[in-house]
Amino acid sequence: MSEKLILDESMDKVQLIENTKESLFLKQSKNIKAKKVPKNLEYINFIKIISSYGIVILHTNPFWGDNFKNKKRWIFTNLLEQFFHYTVPFFVLCVGATLLDFNEKYGLRIYYKRRFLKIVIPLVGWSILTYYYRIYFVKNLQKRRFSIAYILDLFFYNKIYGLFYSFHIFIVIYMIIPLLAYVKKEDKIYIYSYGFFIILINKGIIPYLIDIFNIRFIWPYKIKATGYILYIFSGYIIENHKFSRISKKIIYIIGFSFILVQIIGTYILTYKYQGINLTHTGFLKLPTILYSNAFFLFIKDNYYIFSRIFNKNLINKLGTLTIGPFFLHMPLMDFFKKFPILILNIDLLLI
């Protein structure tokens, strides 16, 4: 009897402990749910829209290239080229602002599933469609005998369409994100700030100064494939750090000063050397880095103004459809080149 009594008491204690754990878990879950406030990321959709539009402008800017001899026309197209250079940086900044804390919302399985559906499937699908479109319709791609090496060469070296290179950049970025996301929340701003400045110095400042002063030296520590991580770090910092008014003003002044350097510097050096000069221009060049981050912060800080001008529901809807224009605009340009009568005097509209 005593053994049975002891066993019953033990079972009661175990059940009590289990019930206590369950009640505590439910209580914590309710608290977490109550405290979880969704971030105001509507400005991200607006940024995606203007970035998508900017990419189309860059790729359809008809007179930049080597047409600098028509000075009046080239001044305007150079202005467009430099102003809309925020496009790719903005998309990467959005990744940093939204994904570096994904582990607080869901696990790795869901993370990779979403990235696969968002990037890999569209890239493979559109690559196949574009391949056959270019071979059989616009006929500006030469068909070769199929082999594994040929397929890999086409896909990974962007020989189907060179402009798909940015999706390969994002695939690498998405693979790196989990390593960065699992940094302790309280340490993220400091570690990401360190990472941002290390890459800025090695990829942005030192190579830029070497170019500016025409020093015949190749900087050995220039970070190449991972250079875009700089924008991931700064995207998170801009989204999560509260900048003082003075800090914002300093960032705006530096950023918008460098877009002037980018515009005027490209103009001066292009005419000086009688050929397009890219000393100041490039997604990972110092002027674009500083300008893109300042412009991103400006839009985030002043989104309430844009939300009054444009319909919020429309912005949120269009913000989910920005991948389409990227894949479609260049094949459409090829189509219009094949049938120029359909676009009439589109060049006049682009000037």
N, C-alpha and C positions, 0 to 999 in steps of 0.2 A: 504493500500500500504506500509506504513511504517513498519507494522508488517511482511509483506511478505519479504520486503527488509532486515530486521533484521534477519529473518529466513534463507534467502538465504546466507547472509554474514556468519552466524553461520555454515551453512552447508559447505561453502567454507573453513572456518577455520578448521573444523573437518577433511575435506578431505585433506587439506594441512598438518595437523599434522600426519594423517595416512600415507600419501606419504613420509613425512620426516622420520617417524619411519621405514618404509619399506626400504628406501634408506640407512638409517643408519645401519639397520640389515644386508642388503646385503653387505655393505661396510665392516662391522665387520667380516662377514662370509668369505669374500675374504681374509681379512688380516689374520684371523685365519688359513685359508687353506694355505696361502702362508708361514706363519711362522712355520706351523706344519712340523717338520722334523722327519721322522721315525728313531727310535733308531736302532743302530747297535747291533742287538741281535743275529747275526749269531753264535757267540760263544756258545749260549744257546743250539742250536741244536747239536753242537759238544759235549757239556757236557752231554746232554741226551744220546747220542750214547755210550760214554765211561762208563756212569753210568749203562746203560742197560747191556753192556758187563760185567761190574764189578759184577752186581748182579748174572749173570749166573756163573761167576767164583766162587763167594762165595758159591753158592748152589751146585756146582759140584766139590768143593775142596775135594777130596776123602779121604785124609789122615790126616785132621786136628783133629776133634773130639777127640776120646780117643786113637788114634794111635800114641801117642807121644813117645812110647818106641823105635820106629825106628828113631833114633836121626837125621840122615842125611836127611831122607825124610821129617821128621816133621819140620825141620828148614826151608826148602823151602816152605812147605805148610803154615806154620805160617807167613812167609813173604808175601805170596799171601793174606792170610786172613786179615792181618793188613793193607796192602797197599790198598786193594780194599774196605776198610771200609768207603770210601767216598761216596759210591753209594746212599744210601737213603738220607743222608744229601744233596748231590748234587741236587737231585730231588726237595727237599724242598727249597733249595737256589734258584733254578730256578723259583719257584712259587713266592718267595719274589721279585726277580728281575723283573718279568714280570707282576704281578697281583696287586701289592699294589698301582698302579695308574690307575687301570682299569676304574675308574669312570671318568677319563678325556677323555676316548674313547667311552664308552657306558654305558648304565644304568644297574640296577640290574636285570631286566628281561632277557636281553641278557646274562649277567654274569651267572645267574643260569641255563639258558638253555644250555649254552656251557659246564658248569661243569657237568650237568646231563648227557649230551651226551658223555662226555669224560670219566667220572668215573663210575657213577651209572649204566648206561646201560651195559657197558662192564663187570663190576663186577657181576651183576645179571646174565647176559648171560653166562659168563664163569663159574660161580659157578654152574649153572644148568648143563651145559655140563660136568664139572669136576665131579660132584656128580654121574651122571650115568656112566661116564667113569670109575670111581674108583670102583663102585659097580659091574658092569657087565663085564668090560673088564680086568682090572688089579686085581680086587677083593681084594682090601686092605682097603675097607670101609664097615662096617656092615650096612645093611639096617634095618630100624625100621619102625614101623607103623607111618604114617603121621599124624601130628597134628600141630596146629599153634605154640605151644610151641617148638615142635621138629624142625620146619622150622626156627624159630627165633634163636634157640640155634645153629643150623648148620651155619646159615648165620653170626650172629653177634659175635659168639665166634670162628669163623674161623675153624670149625670142618669139613668143606668140604675140605679145604686146608689151613693149618696154615699160609702159606706164603702170603695169601691174606690180612693179617693184615694191611699191609702198606696202602692199599686202604681205609680202615676205618680211618686211621690216616689222609689221604688226605681229606676225606669227612668232618671231623671235622675242618680241616684247612680251607677248602673252605667256610665253614659256618662262620668262624671267620673273614676271609679276608675283607668283606664289612665294619665291625666295624673299622678296621684299615685303610682301604683305604680312608675313609672320613675325616681323620685328615688333617688339612690344609697343603698344599704343603710345605710352608715355615717352618713348625714345624716338618715335618716328620723325618728328619735326627736326630734331638735332641730327640724326643719322642721314636723313634725306637732304638736309641742308649741306652737310659735309659732302655727300655724293654729288650734289648739284655743283658746288664750287670746284671740286676736284676735276670734274668733267669740263666745266666752263673754262678753267685755266688751261687744261691740257688740249682740249678740242677747239676752244673758242679764242681765248685771249692770246696765247703764245703764237699759234699759227697765224693769227690775224696780224699781229705786230710784225712777224717775219715777212708777211706779204706787203704790208704797208711800207716798211723801210727797205724793201727789196733786198733782204739779206739772203745770200746764197747758202741756205742751210735747210735741211729737211728735219723737222722736229721729230725725234724718234719715239716720243711717248704719246703721239697723237692717237686718241681712241677712235676707232673706226666703226665697227659694227654696232658697238654699244653706245655710240654717241647720243642716240635719241632717248636713252634712259634719262638724260638730263631733263628733258621735258616731262617725263613721268614724275620725277622728284618735285619739280617746280609746280606741276599741276596739283599734286597733293598739298603742297605747302600753301598755295594760293587758296585752295578750297578750305583748308582747316586752320590756317593761322590768321589771327586778327591783327592786321596791320594798322598802325597808327596813321592819322591823317598826314603827318609829316612824311612818314615812310612811303605812303602812297604817292604823294606829290613828287618825292625824289625819284621813285620808280617810273612815274609817268614822264617826268622831264628827261631822264636818261633814255628811256625806251623810245620816245617820240623824237628825241634828238638824233638817235641812231638811224631812224627810218629816213631822216633827211640826209644823213651821211651816206646811207645806202643809195638813195635816189641820185643825189648830186655827185657822189664819188663814182658811181657807175657811169654816169653821163660824161664826166670829165675824162676818166681813164679810157673809155671806149673811143672817144674822139681823139684822144692823145695817141693811142696805139692803132687807131683805124681798124678796130675789131672789137667784138663784144668782150668786155673785161669783167670777170667774175670775182675780183678781189673782195668786193663788199657784198656780194650776192651769193646766197646758198642757205639751205635750211639749217645747216650747222655752222654758219658763219656768225661771228660775234654780233653784228648789227641785227640780223634776223632773230637771234636768240633773245636779245634784250628787248627788241621791239615786240616780238610775239608774246612774251611774258607780260609786258606792260599792257598791251592791248587786251589780253585775256583777263587780267585783273580789272582793267577799266570796264569791260563789259559785265563781268560778275558784279562789280560794285555799283554799276549804274543800270542793271538790267530792268529795274522798275520803270525806267524811262522807255526802254524798248517795248516792254510789255504793255504800255499804254498806247503805243503807236500801232503794234501788231496784235492780232487776236491770239490769246494764250492757247486756246484749244487747237488752233491751226498750227502754231509753233510746235506744240507737243506732238501733233500728228505728223507733221513734215519732218520733225527731228528723227523719227524712226525710219524714214525712207531715204536717207542721204546716200546710201551705198549704191542705189540705182543709177543716179546721174554719173557717178564715177565710171562705172562699167560701160554705160551707154554712150557717153558723149563723143568719144573718139571713133567708135564704129560708125556713128551717125555722121561725123565729119567726113569719113571715107566715103560714105554713101552719097553725101552731097557733092563731093569732088567728082564722083562718077556721073552724077546727074546734076550738074551745076545750074541747069535751067530752073530746078525746083526751089533754089534759094534766092534767085534773082540777084539783087545787088546787096547780098549779106555783108560784104566787105564794108560797104558804106555805113551799115548799121553798127559795125564793130569799131569804127573809127571814133 
